[in-house]
């Protein structure tokens, strides 16, 4: 295994150096940073040309100049990396340090949401093959996949930012919207649950009435201006999470797992007021992280207390339930911050922004208000990227699961009398994730490259914007800095994919020579 890892890292290092050498020379030959100065009538033109030539080492031929650049990059192994200086006079390393967190914040959440939603819906469409839900999601997937992201972004700006901000001045939900949301909700849940015609229409009516009533109540109570969940709603949702996670993980027939999940869900609600006290008095990212660690530790002990044998599935189920239930408490805190956030002078009841990474006019020392500002700025670009990205996951997950369900070992598992949940989750789903691993890892590697179009539409200064700046400004050092980071992520993604194959499929033994 160690020999395999070293061999793969060596090959990836050669690929990275070869590709960077080719790009450096092509970019150096095709671009002339002195072109504008040569046409200038400035009296100091010759002095500026000489200064820029020395600064960018333009008097050295590109192949040799590449190795000068590479020497600075290899300084990373001794803790002194040097990517050179950009045309703007800033160190490339400093520009990358500013752009990478912005890109991660923008694209990582969208990629994760697209993967989770796409795989979940893809599995449901495969299990409901040729149903109304399958046809509907297939149509939606192809529609979203064909739409340009800039057009989707503009529509989101118009309807979820400008129109929604106008709506918040007098948040009275029209009757036709209440009926429309109810009809859409009824159709969605009836299609997901499926079953006979009677079951379909029963589900449709129940979902329609529940959704319409909920939207009407939210509109009449002014909940949109001062939202919150409260301990009662958190309790109800936590119980639902406990049942849902248990059913997916081990099945509701496992009473010990269900008891452990319900216990941790109840403890999450018991901790509602103590957690809010900590949020109000000692709000910080470190304290939230410590609370999560305490939650996971508690979940592990509760899972072990309820189980004597086969403890791993029960502990896993308890941890997932605890984390999801705790997120409800965190979401409720952000909801409580919504009203004071909108009342600030910088927001003035227009909370959904259309451009930028944060509101520069908002100088609030409050931890929750400042973080809510970051979240609201993430909302539109994340939704745009998610809508475009998850369509591909739907189609790929559906096709892969259908292929797996036709395998002989699936028929054998069903013939042995295993429940359908066990067949899908323990056998089919795990093997579906083997080909999905390549796409997932590649997409997460592409996160660091940024979203060129989305960053431009929403005026974010991430890696995509930095790459465009390097190309337009013929900034070779900056271009190579962006390339080095993105290329390193790409080659490491292939390496991680190889390791994931062996983890997902025990038949694959990395480095065995087979």
C-alpha positions in Angstrom: 0.0 0.0 0.0 2.8 2.4 0.9 4.6 1.6 -2.3 1.5 2.2 -4.3 0.9 5.6 -2.7 4.5 6.7 -3.3 4.4 5.5 -6.9 1.1 7.3 -7.6 2.4 10.5 -6.0 5.5 10.4 -8.1 3.5 9.9 -11.3 1.2 12.8 -10.3 4.2 15.0 -9.6 5.6 14.3 -13.1 2.2 15.1 -14.7 1.9 18.3 -12.7 5.4 19.5 -13.7 4.9 18.5 -17.3 1.6 20.3 -17.7 2.9 23.4 -15.9 6.0 23.5 -18.1 3.8 23.4 -21.3 1.3 26.0 -20.0 4.1 28.4 -18.8 5.9 28.3 -22.2 2.7 28.7 -24.3 1.5 31.6 -22.1 4.9 33.3 -22.2 5.2 33.0 -26.0 1.7 34.1 -26.8 1.6 37.1 -24.5 3.8 40.3 -24.5 3.5 42.2 -21.2 5.5 45.1 -22.8 3.2 45.6 -25.8 1.3 48.6 -24.3 4.5 50.2 -23.1 6.1 50.0 -26.6 3.1 52.0 -28.0 3.2 54.5 -25.2 4.3 58.1 -25.7 5.4 58.5 -22.1 8.8 60.1 -21.8 9.7 57.5 -19.2 8.7 54.6 -21.5 12.2 53.1 -21.8 12.8 53.2 -18.0 9.4 51.5 -17.4 10.2 48.9 -20.0 13.5 48.2 -18.4 12.0 48.0 -14.9 9.2 45.7 -15.9 11.7 43.5 -17.8 13.8 43.1 -14.7 10.8 42.6 -12.5 9.3 39.8 -14.7 12.7 38.4 -15.8 11.6 38.9 -19.5 15.3 38.9 -20.6 15.4 35.2 -19.8 14.0 32.8 -22.4 10.7 31.1 -21.3 12.0 27.5 -20.8 14.7 28.7 -18.4 12.4 31.3 -16.8 10.0 28.4 -16.0 12.7 26.7 -13.8 13.3 30.0 -12.0 9.6 30.1 -11.3 9.6 26.5 -10.3 12.5 27.0 -7.8 10.3 29.5 -6.0 7.3 27.1 -6.0 9.4 24.3 -4.6 10.2 26.5 -1.6 6.9 25.2 -0.3 8.8 22.1 1.0 10.9 24.3 3.3 8.1 26.6 4.3 9.1 29.5 2.0 7.0 29.3 -1.2 7.4 32.1 -3.8 5.0 32.3 -6.7 6.4 35.6 -7.9 4.8 39.0 -8.1 1.7 40.0 -10.2 1.4 42.9 -12.6 -0.4 44.8 -9.8 2.6 44.7 -7.6 1.1 42.2 -5.1 2.7 38.9 -4.3 0.8 36.1 -6.1 0.7 34.1 -2.9 -1.1 36.9 -1.2 -3.7 37.1 -4.0 -4.3 33.4 -3.8 -4.7 33.5 -0.1 -7.4 36.1 -0.5 -9.2 34.3 -3.4 -9.2 30.7 -2.2 -11.4 31.2 0.9 -13.9 33.2 -1.1 -14.1 30.5 -3.7 -14.4 27.7 -1.1 -17.2 29.6 0.6 -19.0 30.2 -2.7 -18.7 26.9 -4.5 -18.1 24.2 -1.8 -21.6 24.6 -0.4 -23.2 24.5 -3.9 -21.2 21.4 -4.9 -22.1 19.6 -1.6 -25.8 20.5 -1.9 -25.9 19.5 -5.6 -24.3 16.1 -4.9 -26.6 15.3 -1.9 -29.8 16.4 -3.6 -28.9 15.0 -6.9 -28.0 11.5 -5.6 -31.1 11.4 -3.3 -33.5 12.4 -6.1 -31.7 10.1 -8.6 -32.1 7.1 -6.3 -35.8 7.9 -5.8 -36.4 8.2 -9.5 -34.6 4.9 -10.1 -36.8 3.2 -7.5 -39.9 4.9 -9.0 -38.9 4.1 -12.6 -41.5 5.2 -15.2 -43.6 6.8 -12.5 -45.0 10.4 -12.6 -42.1 11.5 -10.3 -39.5 9.9 -12.6 -40.9 11.6 -15.7 -41.2 14.9 -13.9 -37.7 14.9 -12.5 -36.3 13.7 -15.8 -37.9 16.7 -17.5 -36.6 19.1 -14.8 -33.1 17.6 -14.9 -32.8 18.0 -18.7 -34.3 21.5 -18.5 -31.9 22.7 -15.8 -28.9 21.0 -17.5 -29.6 22.9 -20.7 -30.0 26.3 -19.1 -26.9 28.7 -19.0 -25.9 29.6 -15.5 -25.8 33.3 -16.2 -29.5 33.3 -17.3 -30.5 31.4 -14.2 -28.5 33.8 -12.0 -30.2 36.8 -13.6 -33.7 35.2 -13.0 -32.8 34.5 -9.4 -31.7 38.1 -8.9 -34.9 39.4 -10.3 -37.4 37.2 -8.5 -35.6 36.0 -5.3 -33.8 39.2 -4.6 -35.4 42.3 -6.0 -39.0 41.1 -6.0 -38.6 39.4 -2.6 -37.1 42.4 -1.0 -40.0 44.5 -2.4 -42.4 41.9 -1.0 -40.9 42.1 2.5 -42.2 45.7 2.8 -45.7 44.3 3.0 -45.4 40.5 3.4 -49.0 39.6 2.7 -49.0 36.3 0.7 -51.7 36.5 -2.1 -54.4 33.8 -2.2 -53.3 32.5 -5.6 -49.7 31.9 -4.2 -51.1 29.9 -1.3 -53.1 27.7 -3.7 -50.2 27.4 -6.1 -47.7 26.4 -3.4 -50.2 23.9 -2.1 -50.8 22.3 -5.5 -47.0 22.1 -6.2 -46.4 20.5 -2.8 -49.2 18.0 -3.2 -47.9 16.9 -6.6 -44.3 16.5 -5.3 -45.1 14.4 -2.2 -47.7 12.3 -4.0 -45.2 11.6 -6.7 -42.5 10.7 -4.2 -44.6 8.4 -2.1 -46.3 6.8 -5.1 -48.4 3.7 -4.6 -51.9 3.0 -5.8 -54.3 5.7 -7.2 -56.0 6.0 -3.9 -52.7 6.5 -2.0 -51.6 9.0 -4.6 -54.7 11.2 -4.3 -54.8 10.8 -0.5 -51.2 12.0 -0.2 -51.9 14.8 -2.6 -54.9 16.1 -0.6 -53.1 15.9 2.7 -49.9 17.6 1.4 -52.1 20.3 -0.3 -54.0 21.1 2.8 -51.0 21.0 5.1 -48.8 23.2 2.8 -51.6 25.7 2.0 -52.5 26.1 5.6 -48.9 26.5 6.7 -48.2 29.2 4.1 -51.4 31.0 5.0 -50.5 31.0 8.7 -47.0 32.2 8.1 -48.4 35.1 6.0 -51.0 36.1 8.6 -48.6 36.0 11.6 -45.9 38.0 9.9 -43.5 35.1 10.4 -41.3 36.2 7.4 -40.3 39.4 9.2 -39.6 37.7 12.6 -39.1 34.0 12.0 -38.2 31.3 14.6 -38.8 27.6 15.2 -39.0 27.4 19.0 -38.5 24.3 21.1 -41.9 22.7 20.2 -41.2 22.8 16.4 -37.6 21.7 17.0 -38.9 18.7 19.0 -41.4 17.7 16.3 -38.8 18.0 13.6 -36.2 16.1 15.6 -38.6 13.2 16.2 -39.2 13.1 12.4 -35.5 13.2 11.8 -35.0 10.3 14.3 -37.6 8.1 12.5 -36.3 9.1 9.0 -32.6 8.5 9.7 -33.4 5.2 11.5 -35.5 3.9 8.6 -32.8 4.7 6.1 -29.9 3.5 8.2 -31.0 0.3 9.9 -34.8 0.2 9.5 -37.5 0.9 12.0 -37.6 -2.7 13.1 -34.3 -2.1 15.0 -35.9 -0.8 18.2 -32.6 -0.2 19.9 -31.5 2.1 17.1 -34.8 3.9 17.2 -34.6 4.3 20.9 -31.1 5.8 20.7 -32.1 8.2 18.0 -35.2 9.4 19.8 -33.1 9.8 23.0 -30.5 12.0 21.3 -33.3 14.0 19.5 -34.9 14.6 22.9 -31.6 15.7 24.4 -31.1 18.2 21.5 -34.4 19.8 22.5 -33.5 19.7 26.2 -30.3 21.6 25.3 -32.3 24.2 23.4 -32.2 27.0 26.0 -28.7 26.2 27.4 -27.4 26.3 23.8 -29.1 29.6 23.2 -27.5 31.0 26.4 -24.1 30.0 25.1 -25.0 31.6 21.7 -26.0 34.8 23.3 -23.1 35.2 25.7 -20.1 33.3 24.2 -20.8 33.2 20.5 -17.7 32.1 18.5 -16.8 29.5 15.9 -14.6 27.7 18.4 -17.4 27.4 21.0 -19.8 26.1 18.3 -17.1 23.5 17.3 -16.6 22.4 20.9 -20.4 22.0 21.3 -20.5 19.8 18.1 -17.7 17.7 19.5 -19.6 17.3 22.8 -22.7 16.4 20.9 -20.9 13.7 18.8 -19.3 12.3 22.0 -22.7 12.1 23.7 -24.2 10.5 20.7 -21.6 7.8 20.7 -22.2 7.0 24.4 -25.9 6.9 23.9 -25.5 4.5 20.9 -23.2 2.2 22.9 -25.6 2.3 25.8 -28.5 1.1 23.7 -26.6 -1.7 21.9 -24.8 -4.8 23.0 -23.9 -6.2 19.5 -23.7 -4.7 16.1 -22.9 -1.3 17.7 -21.5 0.5 14.6 -24.8 1.0 12.7 -26.6 2.1 15.9 -23.8 4.6 16.8 -23.8 5.9 13.2 -27.5 6.4 13.3 -27.4 8.2 16.6 -24.6 10.5 15.5 -26.4 11.5 12.3 -29.7 12.1 14.2 -27.9 14.2 16.8 -26.1 16.4 14.2 -29.2 17.0 12.2 -31.3 17.8 15.3 -28.6 20.2 16.6 -28.6 22.0 13.3 -32.2 22.9 13.9 -31.2 24.7 17.1 -28.5 26.6 15.1 -30.9 27.5 12.3 -33.4 28.8 14.9 -30.7 31.1 16.3 -30.1 32.5 12.8 -33.8 32.9 12.4 -33.9 35.0 15.6 -31.2 37.2 14.2 -33.2 37.8 11.0 -35.3 40.7 12.3 -32.4 42.7 13.9 -30.3 42.1 10.8 -33.0 43.6 8.6 -33.4 46.6 10.9 -29.8 47.7 10.6 -29.2 50.8 8.5 -27.0 48.9 6.1 -29.8 46.4 5.2 -32.9 48.6 5.6 -35.4 45.7 5.1 -33.7 44.5 1.8 -31.9 41.5 3.2 -31.3 39.5 0.0 -28.2 41.0 -1.8 -27.5 40.7 -5.6 -23.7 41.3 -5.6 -20.7 41.0 -3.4 -19.4 38.7 -0.8 -20.6 40.8 2.2 -22.1 44.2 2.9 -19.2 46.7 3.5 -21.5 49.1 5.2 -22.4 46.6 7.9 -19.9 47.0 10.7 -21.8 45.1 13.4 -19.7 43.5 16.1 -22.5 40.9 16.7 -21.3 37.4 15.7 -24.7 36.3 14.4 -25.5 39.4 12.4 -22.1 39.3 10.6 -22.4 35.6 9.8 -26.0 36.0 8.7 -24.8 38.7 6.3 -22.3 36.2 4.8 -25.1 33.6 4.5 -27.5 35.9 2.7 -24.7 36.8 0.2 -24.2 33.1 -0.4 -27.8 32.4 -1.0 -28.3 33.4 -4.7 -25.0 32.2 -6.1 -25.2 28.9 -4.2 -28.7 28.3 -5.5 -27.7 29.1 -9.1 -24.8 26.6 -9.0 -26.9 24.0 -7.2 -29.7 24.2 -9.7 -27.3 23.7 -12.6 -25.1 21.1 -11.0 -27.6 18.7 -9.3 -29.3 17.9 -12.6 -26.3 15.9 -13.8 -26.2 14.0 -10.5 -29.8 13.1 -10.9 -29.3 11.5 -14.3 -26.0 9.7 -13.4 -27.3 8.4 -10.0 -30.5 7.1 -11.6 -28.7 5.3 -14.5 -26.1 3.8 -12.2 -28.6 2.5 -9.7 -30.8 1.0 -12.4 -27.7 -0.8 -13.8 -26.8 -2.1 -10.3 -30.4 -3.3 -9.6 -30.2 -5.6 -12.6 -27.1 -7.4 -11.3 -27.3 -11.1 -10.2 -26.2 -10.4 -6.7 -29.2 -8.0 -6.2 -31.6 -10.8 -7.4 -29.8 -13.2 -5.0 -30.2 -10.8 -2.1 -33.9 -10.5 -2.8 -34.3 -14.3 -3.2 -32.7 -14.7 0.3 -35.6 -12.8 1.8 -33.8 -9.6 2.6 -36.0 -6.5 3.0 -36.1 -4.1 0.2 -34.5 -1.4 2.4 -31.6 -3.7 3.1 -31.2 -4.6 -0.5 -31.1 -1.0 -1.6 -29.1 0.6 1.2 -26.6 -2.1 2.0 -26.0 -3.7 -1.4 -27.2 -1.5 -4.3 -26.4 2.0 -2.9 -22.9 1.1 -1.9 -22.1 -0.3 -5.3 -23.8 2.7 -6.9 -21.3 5.0 -5.1 -18.3 3.3 -6.8 -18.7 5.0 -10.2 -20.1 8.1 -8.5 -16.9 8.5 -6.5 -15.0 9.6 -9.6 -17.5 12.4 -10.4 -17.8 13.5 -6.7 -14.1 13.8 -6.2 -13.5 15.5 -9.5 -16.3 18.0 -8.8 -14.9 18.8 -5.3 -11.4 19.2 -6.9 -13.0 21.7 -9.4 -14.3 23.7 -6.5 -11.0 25.4 -6.0 -10.9 26.5 -9.6 -13.9 28.8 -9.0 -17.0 29.5 -11.0 -15.9 32.0 -13.6 -19.4 33.0 -14.8 -21.1 33.0 -11.4 -18.4 35.0 -9.8 -18.7 37.6 -12.6 -22.5 37.8 -12.4 -22.5 38.2 -8.6 -19.3 40.2 -8.4 -17.3 37.8 -6.2 -13.5 38.0 -6.1 -12.6 34.3 -6.1 -10.3 32.0 -8.1 -12.3 32.3 -11.2 -12.1 36.1 -11.2 -8.4 35.9 -10.4 -7.9 33.6 -13.4 -9.7 36.0 -15.7 -7.7 38.9 -14.4 -4.5 37.0 -15.1 -5.5 36.2 -18.7 -6.8 39.7 -19.5 -3.8 41.4 -18.0 -1.3 38.9 -19.5 0.0 38.3 -15.9 2.0 35.1 -16.3 2.9 34.7 -12.6 -0.7 35.1 -11.5 -1.9 32.7 -14.2 0.6 30.1 -13.1 -0.3 30.5 -9.5 -4.0 29.9 -10.3 -3.1 26.9 -12.5 -0.8 25.4 -9.9 -3.5 25.4 -7.2 -6.2 24.0 -9.5 -3.9 21.4 -11.2 -2.7 20.2 -7.8 -6.3 19.7 -6.7 -7.1 17.8 -9.9 -4.2 15.3 -9.6 -4.9 14.8 -5.9 -8.6 14.1 -6.8 -7.5 11.2 -9.0 -5.4 9.9 -6.2 -8.2 10.1 -3.7 -10.6 8.4 -6.1 -8.2 5.4 -6.3 -8.3 5.1 -2.5 -12.1 5.5 -2.4 -12.5 2.6 -4.8 -10.8 0.2 -2.3 -12.9 1.6 0.6 -16.2 1.2 -1.3 -15.5 -2.2 -2.8 -13.5 -4.7 -0.7 -12.8 -6.7 -3.9 -10.5 -3.9 -5.0 -7.1 -4.0 -3.3 -5.0 -1.0 -4.0 -1.4 -1.9 -4.6 -2.0 -5.7 -4.7 -0.8 -5.9 -8.3 -4.1 -7.2 -9.5 
